[in-house]
Each structure stands twice: as C-alpha cells, then as structure tokens.
Amino acid sequence: MGKLIAICISEKKGTQKVPVESAVLREDHGIEGDAHAGNWHRQVSLLGLEKIEAFRARGAEVDFGAFGENLIIEGFDFRNLPVGTRFRIGGTKADAANSGVLLEMTQIGKECHTHCAIYHLVGDCIMPREGVFAKVLRGGEIRPGDEVIEIPPAKDRPFTAAWITLSDKGARGERVDESGPLIGQMVTEDGYEVIEEVLIPDDRQTIEKELIRLADQRQVNVIFTTGGTGFAPRDVTPEATEAVCDRMAPGIAEAIRAYSMTKTPRAMLSRAASGIRGQTLIINLPGSPKAVRESLEFVLPSLRHGLEILLGRAGECARK
C-alpha cells in the first residue's frame, strides 16, 4: 500500500511540470490539462518519493515535477515491478473493484533525448531509470493523500507481442509494408495482444536499440521481426538479434527453415535467428508476406507453451 504525495502537470511539452491540488484523469487519455496525455501508452508518468528523497540527499534542491513526473507516490519501488501491474488510486474500500482511478503500468524508464533542466544543472536525472509510465484504465479525480493500492498482473493475462519490420525502402516511404501488419493480424487472431508496431531501416544499431527497448522497458513477451535475414550487405537482423540476446533458441529458426524448405529450396538462404533476452522471446521471420504467413502458421501452435515455460506459467514439457 502506498500514498499519493503530489500531482504535477505541464500545459506545454518541454516545460517543467508543477504541482496541482487535484487532477481529473480520463480513461485512455491521461491527466486533463497535461501536455503528455493522449492516445498512447505513456499517458501518466510515476516516480517514487523515495527516489526523489535519495536524489535530494546528494545535495540537489529538486522540486516536485522537476524530473517530468506526473505522480509522486510513496511506498513502491516501481522499477522492480513488472509491466502490467495495476494501481488503484483513491476510491472506497466498500467498492474497491469499481471505484477510484485505475492505472496499468506500460513501460519502465525511458530514453532521454533532450535532457531536462535538472540534468543540465547537476549532470543526472532519475526519471529515465527510476520512473515508469502507465495508461488510464478507469478515470476519476485524485488528490494528494489518496491511498494507492498495487494490483499484481493477472497470471492468465494474454501474452503481449510486438512486430518490427526492417526495410530501408519501407522506412523511406518507398514501399508499403505488408509483412508487419500481417504479423499483427495473425498473432492477434491467435490471442496475443499486440502492443507495438515498428518500421525502421536495416541499420544494426537501430535494430538493437529497438529490441532492447521493447524487451527491457516494455517487457514484451515475444517480438517478431520481418526482413533483413538474407545475404544482402544490409541484411543484419540476425546479427542484431544475437547481439542483444542472453540465450539463443536455435530450434525455432531451424524449424522455420526446415518447414520453408518444403515450399522452396531458397529457404536454405535464410540466416534468421531466434533468441531470448530476459523474459522476451525474439523471432526473426522472412521479409515477404507469403513467407511470413507460412512461417507463423507453422510456429504459432507450438509457441505458446514455450512462452509459458519462459514466464514460469507452465512446468514440464512432456505430454501426459
């Protein structure tokens, strides 16, 4: 159990947030009047009071809102909670299931592109590594002093997925991406929740950066890539995948190649890889829509059990 200490907003992006006496949160939008609210996954930012106090103990004078945080909450180490954790703010104990604002954590930390005033002043900012972000599932009014209740993620919640299309021409707008949306359609029909869709060039550093962000900050259960697995000089998806993975899962890529060989002998030219980073599975798929469809039709029936093992939702692999 925690407590809401302060609420901060900024009417314009790029300006420091300032404390307010109360705030109204709208479902799937964020805090009314805050410039960062909107239809995206980072509607509300949260930061622990303990982290701010530890920063102040280093000699820095920091006002609430200086790190760009919306809600300062006492009692939680947000960075060590899993994405999907929910928080109920306010409401009544008599109707806890339906009263109070309800937030769901969607991302841990962020990359700081334009450093805040605090960073320029003291050379550090805690929001990128200690702050988290959430979306509003149920709106309402909140005030400092409100009780904050943590609700762990449901064990039977759908697996989350993201897809990344690697294409220089696609990123330049010279080619319509059909493979990425097809991945999204097929995995959604199979019960996954697609939480991000990415289209980037065939640049190894960019690919690695996106894979790390999706795995570490968004904690996506499975990331599918499409494209960049052949012999062309710019085909570097397998190398990027191997670079960010803690462990490889070669059986998936080998199985896809073996199945694809029954369709075309050119499947032998695929260099696709599969691996694991933390609790995220990364699977390279071919670039063409036809090959993507065939690969997913083959791999999806067996994939769910592997994810259950990875996330600790299942035990033995042997069938009874």
Secondary structure, DSSP 8 states (H G I E B T S, - for coil): -EEEEEEEE-SSTTS--EEES-EEEETTTEETT-TT-SSSS-SEEEEEHHHHHHHHTTT----TTTTS-SEEEES--GGGS-TT-EEEES--GGGTTTSSEEEEEEEE----SS--HHHHHHS--SHHHH-EEEEEEE-EEE-TT-EEEEE---TT---EEEEEEE-HHHHTTSS---HHHHHHHHHHHTT-EEEEEEEE-S-HHHHHHHHHIIIIIS--SEEEEES--SSSTT--HHHHHHHH-SEE-HHHHHHHHHHHHTT-GGGGG----EEEETTEEEEEE-SSHHHHHHHHHHHHHHHHHHHHHHTTS----S--
